[in-house]
Amino acid sequence: MDSKFYYICTLLFACCSLNVPSVEAGECCNSYEDALTTEHSAQYCPDYCCGTPLVKLYCCSNAVLRTGEDNRDDFCMDWFGDHFYVPIVVVVLIIALVTCCCCACRRRRQGVIIQTQQPATLLIHQQQTTTQDPYRAGYNQ
């Protein structure tokens, strides 16, 4: 039973890992001041950050027009504004994983093995969990 459960969990994890999109998508244009000393805030670009900070930084899909590394960053807080659901999905998956692991561990029943005087026979006594009703304490339950 345990090996089948671990096999299913491993298979589910592998399937979920295959559905993760490529990490190569998107970057952040850093905040900058142009030639007229106008302040521009950072912006998230789904493909590439292009242009020069003296003229304008903008989003484009052509890697040749990409700006220098000083003007762009791989991580951008604006990305979370566009993809607000990602942290929610991660939290839900972590809670589901912890719940599945706890349920699987709780289902295991502890058995007591009692060996009789004759070594050829083996008696296994299964323990059963009983729940007590707190409203009827002191009575036979």
N, CA and C of each residue as an Amber inpcrd file, in Angstrom:
protein
   423
   0.8220000  -1.1930000   0.0000000   0.0000000   0.0000000   0.0000000
   0.8640000   1.2540000   0.0000000   1.9160000   1.2670000   0.8320000
   2.7650000   2.4470000   0.9240000   3.5360000   2.6880000  -0.3650000
   4.0530000   1.6270000  -0.9710000   4.8290000   1.8080000  -2.2000000
   3.9370000   2.2950000  -3.3350000   2.6880000   1.8560000  -3.3560000
   1.7570000   2.3230000  -4.3870000   1.4510000   3.8090000  -4.1880000
   1.2790000   4.2370000  -2.9340000   1.0170000   5.6410000  -2.6310000
   2.1940000   6.5130000  -3.0490000   3.4090000   6.0930000  -2.7130000
   4.5890000   6.8730000  -3.0850000   4.7650000   6.9080000  -4.5980000
   4.4420000   5.8310000  -5.2780000   4.5260000   5.7960000  -6.7350000
   3.5580000   6.7970000  -7.3530000   2.3370000   6.8430000  -6.8280000
   1.3330000   7.7800000  -7.3500000   1.7590000   9.2200000  -7.0790000
   2.2780000   9.4930000  -5.8750000   2.7420000  10.8490000  -5.5560000
   3.8920000  11.2750000  -6.4620000   4.8230000  10.3690000  -6.7130000
   5.9420000  10.6780000  -7.5960000   5.4620000  10.9340000  -9.0130000
   4.5260000  10.1480000  -9.4740000   3.9770000  10.3260000 -10.8150000
   3.2450000  11.6610000 -10.9360000   2.4620000  12.0260000  -9.9310000
   1.7640000  13.3150000  -9.9430000   2.7450000  14.4820000  -9.9250000
   3.8030000  14.3740000  -9.1220000   4.8090000  15.4330000  -9.0680000
   5.5060000  15.5870000 -10.4130000   5.8170000  14.4730000 -11.0610000
   6.4690000  14.5320000 -12.3760000   5.5570000  15.1710000 -13.4140000
   4.2790000  14.8290000 -13.3840000   3.3240000  15.4250000 -14.3420000
   3.1780000  16.9200000 -14.1060000   3.1180000  17.3270000 -12.8460000
   3.0000000  18.7570000 -12.5430000   4.2670000  19.5030000 -12.9390000
   5.4170000  18.8740000 -12.7870000   6.6750000  19.5150000 -13.1530000
   6.7790000  19.7190000 -14.6530000   6.2110000  18.8220000 -15.4310000
   6.2670000  18.9610000 -16.8810000   5.3910000  20.1070000 -17.3810000
   4.3820000  20.4900000 -16.6120000   3.4810000  21.5570000 -17.0270000
   3.9730000  22.9490000 -16.6500000   5.1330000  23.0520000 -15.9920000
   5.6650000  24.3570000 -15.6140000   6.1810000  25.0540000 -16.8660000
   5.7480000  26.3060000 -17.1080000   6.2100000  27.0040000 -18.3080000
   7.6880000  27.3490000 -18.2260000   8.2400000  27.6950000 -19.3410000
   9.6580000  28.0200000 -19.4280000   9.9850000  29.2300000 -18.5590000
  11.1570000  29.2030000 -17.9450000  11.5770000  30.2850000 -17.0690000
  12.1480000  31.4430000 -17.8790000  12.3940000  31.2420000 -19.1520000
  13.0180000  32.2360000 -20.0090000  12.0690000  33.3800000 -20.3620000
  10.8680000  33.3950000 -19.8560000   9.8820000  34.4010000 -20.2480000
   9.8930000  35.5830000 -19.2980000  10.0890000  36.7640000 -19.8540000
   9.9080000  38.0040000 -19.1270000  11.1260000  38.5120000 -18.3980000
  11.1820000  39.8340000 -18.3100000  12.2040000  40.5150000 -17.5370000
  11.6830000  41.8960000 -17.1760000  12.4260000  42.5970000 -16.3720000
  11.9760000  43.8760000 -15.8450000  12.8800000  44.9950000 -16.3480000
  12.2810000  46.0400000 -16.9060000  13.0350000  47.2510000 -17.2380000
  13.1700000  48.0560000 -15.9500000  14.4100000  48.3540000 -15.5580000
  14.6330000  49.1080000 -14.3280000  14.1330000  50.5420000 -14.4780000
  13.8940000  51.2000000 -13.3550000  13.5170000  52.6110000 -13.4090000
  14.7190000  53.4110000 -13.9140000  14.4440000  54.5030000 -14.6040000
  15.5210000  55.2890000 -15.2080000  15.0910000  56.7360000 -15.3900000
  16.0890000  57.5950000 -15.6590000  15.8740000  58.9940000 -16.0090000
  16.2980000  59.1740000 -17.4460000  15.4410000  59.7590000 -18.2540000
  15.7980000  59.9620000 -19.6570000  16.6370000  61.2330000 -19.8130000
  16.9170000  61.6350000 -21.0600000  17.7680000  62.7900000 -21.3460000
  17.1460000  64.0920000 -20.8470000  15.8340000  64.1420000 -20.7320000
  15.1460000  65.3430000 -20.2470000  14.9360000  65.3100000 -18.7380000
  15.6270000  64.4030000 -18.0520000  15.5640000  64.1640000 -16.5990000
  14.1500000  63.8380000 -16.1180000  13.4020000  63.1730000 -16.9690000
  12.0800000  62.6920000 -16.5780000  12.2380000  61.3090000 -15.9610000
  11.6650000  61.1380000 -14.7870000  11.7790000  59.8590000 -14.0630000
  10.7510000  58.8640000 -14.5970000  11.1910000  57.6520000 -14.9210000
  10.3100000  56.5800000 -15.3910000  10.4240000  55.4110000 -14.4160000
   9.2840000  54.8390000 -14.0430000   9.2910000  53.7330000 -13.0810000
   9.5990000  52.4100000 -13.7850000   9.9120000  51.4010000 -12.9900000
  10.2110000  50.0690000 -13.5270000   8.9490000  49.4650000 -14.1250000
   9.1220000  48.6260000 -15.1350000   7.9740000  47.9710000 -15.7690000
   8.3290000  46.5340000 -16.1210000   7.3330000  45.6770000 -16.0480000
   7.5070000  44.2670000 -16.4010000   7.2560000  44.0860000 -17.8920000
   8.1520000  43.3520000 -18.5470000   7.9990000  43.0440000 -19.9720000
   7.8560000  41.5360000 -20.1310000   6.8440000  41.0760000 -20.8620000
   6.6500000  39.6360000 -21.0320000   7.7620000  38.9750000 -21.8410000
   8.4130000  39.7210000 -22.7290000   9.5030000  39.1480000 -23.5270000
  10.8390000  39.7830000 -23.1520000  11.1500000  40.9330000 -23.7440000
  12.4420000  41.5820000 -23.5230000  12.2560000  43.0580000 -23.2180000
  13.2280000  43.6140000 -22.5010000  13.3010000  45.0450000 -22.2640000
  14.2530000  45.6070000 -23.3160000  13.7840000  46.5550000 -24.1170000
  14.5650000  47.0650000 -25.2440000  14.7450000  48.5730000 -25.1340000
  15.6690000  49.0980000 -25.9320000  15.9070000  50.5340000 -26.0070000
  17.0870000  50.9620000 -25.1670000  17.2070000  52.2860000 -24.9970000
  18.2710000  52.8670000 -24.1770000  17.6310000  53.7930000 -23.1520000
  18.2300000  53.9190000 -21.9700000  17.6260000  54.7670000 -20.9470000
  17.6540000  56.2550000 -21.2940000  18.5540000  56.6880000 -22.1640000
  18.5830000  58.0990000 -22.5440000  17.3860000  58.4690000 -23.4090000
  16.8990000  57.5360000 -24.2110000  15.7520000  57.8060000 -25.0740000
  14.4940000  57.2180000 -24.4370000  14.4170000  55.8830000 -24.4040000
  13.2450000  55.2230000 -23.8270000  13.5160000  53.7340000 -23.6720000
  13.0650000  53.1630000 -22.5670000  13.0660000  51.7120000 -22.3850000
  11.6430000  51.2300000 -22.6200000  11.4950000  50.2000000 -23.4320000
  10.1690000  49.7040000 -23.7930000  10.2200000  48.1880000 -23.9200000
   9.0580000  47.5790000 -23.9970000   8.9570000  46.1260000 -24.1390000
   8.9170000  45.7630000 -25.6140000   9.6500000  44.7090000 -25.9760000
   9.6290000  44.2310000 -27.3540000   9.8380000  42.7190000 -27.3640000
   9.6760000  42.1170000 -28.5380000   9.8610000  40.6690000 -28.6590000
  11.1000000  40.3150000 -29.4740000  11.9060000  41.2900000 -29.8290000
  13.1130000  41.0720000 -30.6210000  14.3280000  41.0770000 -29.6960000
  15.0390000  39.9650000 -29.6160000  16.1870000  39.8510000 -28.7180000
  17.3590000  40.7170000 -29.1660000  17.4090000  41.0950000 -30.4370000
  18.5050000  41.9240000 -30.9520000  18.4250000  43.3370000 -30.3710000
  17.2290000  43.8310000 -30.1260000  17.0350000  45.1880000 -29.6130000
  17.1180000  45.2680000 -28.0930000  17.4390000  44.1810000 -27.4610000
  17.4690000  44.0900000 -26.0020000  18.4690000  45.0860000 -25.4130000
  18.0850000  45.7340000 -24.3120000  18.9520000  46.7030000 -23.6510000
  20.0400000  45.9970000 -22.8420000  21.0060000  46.7520000 -22.3440000
  22.1110000  46.1740000 -21.5780000  21.6660000  45.6240000 -20.2330000
  22.5320000  44.8210000 -19.6270000  22.1930000  44.1750000 -18.3550000
  22.0070000  45.1650000 -17.2180000  22.6190000  46.3480000 -17.3040000
  22.4740000  47.3480000 -16.2480000  21.0660000  47.9360000 -16.2060000
  20.3530000  47.8740000 -17.3200000  19.0360000  48.4950000 -17.4170000
  17.8880000  47.5060000 -17.2440000  18.1970000  46.2330000 -17.0550000
  17.1440000  45.2340000 -16.9090000  17.4720000  44.3050000 -15.7510000
  16.4330000  43.6360000 -15.2860000  16.5800000  42.7240000 -14.1570000
  15.7230000  41.4960000 -14.4270000  16.1690000  40.3310000 -13.9530000
  15.4060000  39.0990000 -14.1720000  14.1710000  39.0220000 -13.2820000
  14.2410000  39.6210000 -12.1070000  13.1210000  39.5620000 -11.1620000
  12.4380000  40.9200000 -11.1030000  11.1180000  40.9130000 -11.1530000
  10.3620000  42.1660000 -11.1620000   9.1200000  42.0130000 -10.2860000
   8.9240000  42.9290000  -9.3650000   7.7320000  42.8750000  -8.5120000
   6.4610000  43.1230000  -9.3170000   6.5750000  43.8380000 -10.4390000
   5.3980000  44.0780000 -11.2760000   4.8710000  42.7770000 -11.8830000
   5.7190000  41.7460000 -11.9680000   5.2840000  40.4580000 -12.5020000
   4.1600000  39.8780000 -11.6520000   4.2520000  40.0470000 -10.3350000
   3.2240000  39.5130000  -9.4450000   1.8980000  40.2350000  -9.6370000
   1.9490000  41.4990000 -10.0530000   0.7140000  42.2150000 -10.3540000
   0.0050000  41.6290000 -11.5600000   0.7770000  41.2070000 -12.5530000
   0.1970000  40.5980000 -13.7490000  -0.1710000  39.1350000 -13.5370000
   0.5110000  38.4730000 -12.6200000   0.2970000  37.0420000 -12.3670000
  -0.0360000  36.8320000 -10.8880000  -1.0980000  37.4600000 -10.4230000
  -1.4640000  37.4150000  -9.0100000  -1.8370000  36.0150000  -8.5410000
  -2.2200000  35.1440000  -9.4540000  -2.6950000  33.8090000  -9.0910000
  -1.5580000  32.8520000  -8.7300000  -0.3350000  33.1400000  -9.1150000
   0.7790000  32.2040000  -8.8940000   1.0340000  31.9560000  -7.4070000
   1.1510000  32.9830000  -6.5510000   1.3510000  32.6820000  -5.1260000
   0.1860000  31.9110000  -4.5140000  -1.0280000  32.1770000  -4.9800000
  -2.2020000  31.4690000  -4.4610000  -2.1300000  29.9890000  -4.8240000
  -1.7640000  29.6870000  -6.0670000  -1.6540000  28.2980000  -6.5180000
  -0.5560000  27.5720000  -5.7460000   0.5710000  28.2460000  -5.5100000
   1.6750000  27.6260000  -4.7750000   1.2400000  27.2840000  -3.3500000
   0.5550000  28.2000000  -2.6840000   0.0960000  27.9490000  -1.3110000
  -0.9120000  26.8010000  -1.2760000  -1.8460000  26.7800000  -2.2180000
  -2.8460000  25.7020000  -2.2620000  -2.1730000  24.3490000  -2.4930000
  -1.1810000  24.2980000  -3.3840000  -0.4690000  23.0410000  -3.6390000
   0.3030000  22.5690000  -2.4130000   0.9240000  23.4880000  -1.6950000
   1.6630000  23.1040000  -0.4890000   0.7010000  22.5650000   0.5690000
  -0.4380000  23.2280000   0.7510000  -1.4320000  22.7530000   1.7220000
  -1.9670000  21.3810000   1.3200000  -2.2190000  21.1820000   0.0260000
  -2.7120000  19.8820000  -0.4440000  -1.6700000  18.7880000  -0.2230000
  -0.4060000  19.0930000  -0.4690000   0.6590000  18.1080000  -0.2750000
   0.7810000  17.7190000   1.1930000   0.7550000  18.7050000   2.0790000
   0.8530000  18.4170000   3.5160000  -0.3580000  17.6150000   3.9820000
  -1.5440000  17.9680000   3.4870000  -2.7600000  17.2430000   3.8630000
  -2.7010000  15.7910000   3.4030000  -2.2660000  15.5630000   2.1710000
  -2.1620000  14.1840000   1.6610000  -1.1680000  13.3660000   2.4680000
  -0.0360000  13.9640000   2.7980000   0.9660000  13.2380000   3.5850000
   0.4380000  12.9070000   4.9800000  -0.2450000  13.8580000   5.5990000
  -0.7940000  13.6110000   6.9420000  -1.8810000  12.5410000   6.9110000
  -2.7310000  12.5860000   5.9010000  -3.7950000  11.5740000   5.7910000
  -3.2050000  10.1870000   5.5480000  -2.1650000  10.1130000   4.7410000
  -1.5400000   8.8210000   4.4570000  -0.8790000   8.2540000   5.7080000
  -0.2420000   9.1060000   6.4930000   0.4010000   8.6280000   7.7190000
  -0.6330000   8.2400000   8.7660000  -1.7330000   8.9290000   8.7990000
  -2.7530000   8.6490000   9.8060000  -3.4960000   7.3500000   9.5200000
  -3.5940000   6.9630000   8.2720000  -4.3210000   5.7400000   7.9040000
  -3.5840000   4.4730000   8.3100000  -2.3080000   4.5790000   8.5190000
  -1.5530000   3.3910000   8.9260000  -1.9950000   2.9690000  10.3170000
  -2.2670000   1.6950000  10.4730000  -2.6530000   1.1710000  11.7810000
  -1.4570000   0.4280000  12.3620000  -1.2320000   0.6860000  13.6310000
  -0.1400000   0.0180000  14.3180000  -0.6290000  -1.3420000  14.8050000
   0.0730000  -2.3670000  14.4580000  -0.2780000  -3.7090000  14.8960000
   0.7300000  -4.2160000  15.9150000   0.2780000  -5.0470000  16.8260000
   1.1510000  -5.6560000  17.8270000   1.3380000  -7.1100000  17.4460000
   2.5730000  -7.5270000  17.3010000   2.8700000  -8.9100000  16.9440000
   3.1820000  -9.6730000  18.2300000   2.4100000 -10.7110000  18.4630000
   2.5960000 -11.5420000  19.6560000   3.0320000 -12.9190000  19.1870000
   4.1970000 -13.3310000  19.6430000   4.6870000 -14.6520000  19.2610000
   4.3500000 -15.6260000  20.3900000   3.6630000 -16.6880000  20.0300000
   3.2720000 -17.6860000  21.0270000   4.4630000 -18.5770000  21.3490000
   4.2440000 -19.5170000  22.2710000   5.3340000 -20.3950000  22.6670000
   5.7360000 -21.3340000  21.5450000   4.8220000 -21.6220000  20.6710000
   5.1820000 -22.4530000  19.5270000   5.6840000 -21.5130000  18.4270000
   6.9220000 -21.6550000  18.0290000   7.4980000 -20.7030000  17.0800000
   6.8760000 -20.7750000  15.6790000   6.1150000 -21.8080000  15.3720000
   5.5550000 -21.9300000  14.0270000   4.3250000 -21.0480000  13.8320000
   3.6920000 -20.6070000  14.9170000   2.4820000 -19.7950000  14.7780000
   2.7770000 -18.3550000  15.1830000   2.0910000 -17.4410000  14.5430000
   2.2810000 -16.0170000  14.7980000   0.9070000 -15.3720000  14.8840000
   0.6520000 -14.6510000  15.9460000  -0.6370000 -14.0140000  16.1590000
  -0.4440000 -12.5070000  16.0470000  -1.2280000 -11.8690000  15.1950000
  -1.1480000 -10.4140000  15.0370000  -2.4290000  -9.8190000  15.5910000
  -2.2760000  -8.9520000  16.5620000  -3.4220000  -8.2990000  17.1890000
  -3.4680000  -6.8600000  16.6870000  -4.5640000  -6.4970000  16.0220000
  -4.7070000  -5.1590000  15.4510000  -5.3120000  -4.2300000  16.4980000
  -4.6530000  -3.0970000  16.7200000  -5.1890000  -2.1230000  17.6600000
  -6.2540000  -1.2920000  16.9600000  -7.2900000  -0.9800000  17.6830000
  -8.3470000  -0.1450000  17.1220000  -8.4170000   1.1510000  17.9110000
  -8.5680000   2.2330000  17.1640000  -8.6880000   3.5240000  17.8270000
 -10.1500000   3.7580000  18.1720000 -10.3840000   4.2270000  19.3830000
 -11.7480000   4.5260000  19.8070000 -11.8270000   6.0030000  20.1370000
 -12.9440000   6.5890000  19.8150000 -13.1440000   7.9980000  20.1380000
 -14.0850000   8.0920000  21.3210000 -13.7640000   8.9510000  22.2400000
 -14.5790000   9.1520000  23.4340000 -15.4950000  10.3510000  23.2060000
 -16.7110000  10.2160000  23.6470000 -17.6680000  11.3030000  23.5410000
 -17.5460000  12.1520000  24.8050000 -17.1110000  13.4210000  24.7140000
 -16.8970000  14.2290000  25.9280000 -18.1920000  14.5840000  26.6440000
 -19.3450000  14.4860000  25.9780000 -20.6070000  14.8480000  26.6030000
 -21.1650000  13.7230000  27.4760000 -20.6390000  12.5170000  27.3150000
 -21.1100000  11.3850000  28.1050000 -19.9590000  10.7950000  28.9230000
 -19.1430000  11.6360000  29.4630000 -17.9960000  11.1750000  30.2340000
 -18.4780000  10.4590000  31.4930000 -17.8760000   9.3490000  31.8190000
 -18.2230000   8.5810000  33.0010000 -19.1980000   7.4580000  32.7300000
 -19.8300000   7.4340000  31.5810000 -20.7510000   6.3680000  31.2190000
 -20.0270000   5.3660000  30.3390000 -20.5880000   4.1740000  30.2220000
 -20.0210000   3.1940000  29.3040000 -20.2720000   3.6690000  27.8730000
 -19.2270000   3.7630000  27.1420000 -19.3830000   4.2660000  25.7710000
 -19.1390000   3.1680000  24.7950000
